[in-house]
Amino acid sequence: MINIKLYGKLITDKQQLTTELIIKNGYGVYKKKGLWHCMQCGSTSVHDFYIYESKYTEVPITYCRKCVCLGRMDNNNSVMITKSVRHVSSAQYELKFPLTDQQNYASEKIVKAIIERQNLLLHAVTGAGKTEMIFNGIHYARNQGMNVAVISPRVDVVIEVSLRLKEVFKNEEVDIIYQEQPQQFNGHFVVSTVQQLFRFKQHFDVIFIDEVDAFPLSMDVTLMKAIKLASTYSYSHIFMTATPPKILLKTIAKENHILLPARYHQRPLPIPTFKYLKINPNKMQLTFLRILKQQTQSNRITLIFVNNISFMEKIYSIYKEHIAELTYVYSDDVYRFEKITQLRAGQYKVVFTTTILERGFTMAHLDVIVLNSQLFETATLIQIAGRVGRKADSPNGLVLFCHQGVSFSMLSARKKIKHMNNLAMKKGWIND
Ligand SMILES: [Zn+2]
């Protein structure tokens, strides 16, 4: 193994260290003022700690259940925290295309927030070109020797963003860390999943958090705590999402909410249309078949979102007899990656899918249809609609919500999308 430095990290084995300084030594969980504390995830909630008697120890063992999947923290095994170190790098980067006015605007706001150690919420529509907006901020921070992390709850987003960053920051040592991928460099510029961030302590001056709301809701508080524990004493956190959750809107000062309503290709977001359609999962329906046929004949790729796997399997078995290029996919599907590769290769024209394709999936000539759309939440509907028209050479497409009664979420999603288009128009950031 190459000799890397584990700066600003929670360590369980001293053998891993060479010249790093240890600033804290103790047990993985410890009691303070009557409360258990976890060194790894920072939890102090009584519900997170499990206590049992052990015949090998004099006192009962207490461990943290909250972060046990990342390595068990207990009151029997000691852990160490190493001192963070800063290191300057040039962080030169190359842009293939000049930034749009909106991207420049966001980029300046980010640099300002980093200088002032402020938190920022970039409320950017789907397809706004978020990654390009952070280049200059990274450049500035690394030039000052600040440690930078770009994190996302989703591995697929981590992989995609890391490839883009490595491509533009050619001479930087970019650490890409997720489950199967350990740290390779000294951790000054990290792209990782949120879970991997739990291992860093008091290390990052700047953290970009992509798609923060894709994190399971119940983990919200833990997530915020982990991000804070991984940060230096004064820091800048930059949150980026198309659908900011309420907790985030509340936490970040209003003047630090930056609305980015335009897509990078400067065409408006497609507006959802509504259609009443009651799908019977046990019977072939001509209206729905006609829609499917129309889609396959129009040379489009259509994602059809459903909220229930057994419902999906039923309608698939009915309509596969009539539509040759049809498939379905869901998160536990063992052929998931294979099917998505085949979809990209043009083997399918219609895909029944659960919300796993709600984010991060980009392809040209895409239409989306949501079945039973009244059952979906506003944020999900906005993300689904956001799959359509992302490519500059195919900026339009169909967004159809098939419902059994228009819901508040559907109306809200449509209203929010329209609002962003109006705003972008007023700013002169789109031309249509
Ligand atoms: Zn924990």
Residues whose N, C-alpha, C, O or C-beta is under 5 A from the ligand:
A	BS01	ZN	C38 Q40 C41 G42 S43 C64 K66 C67
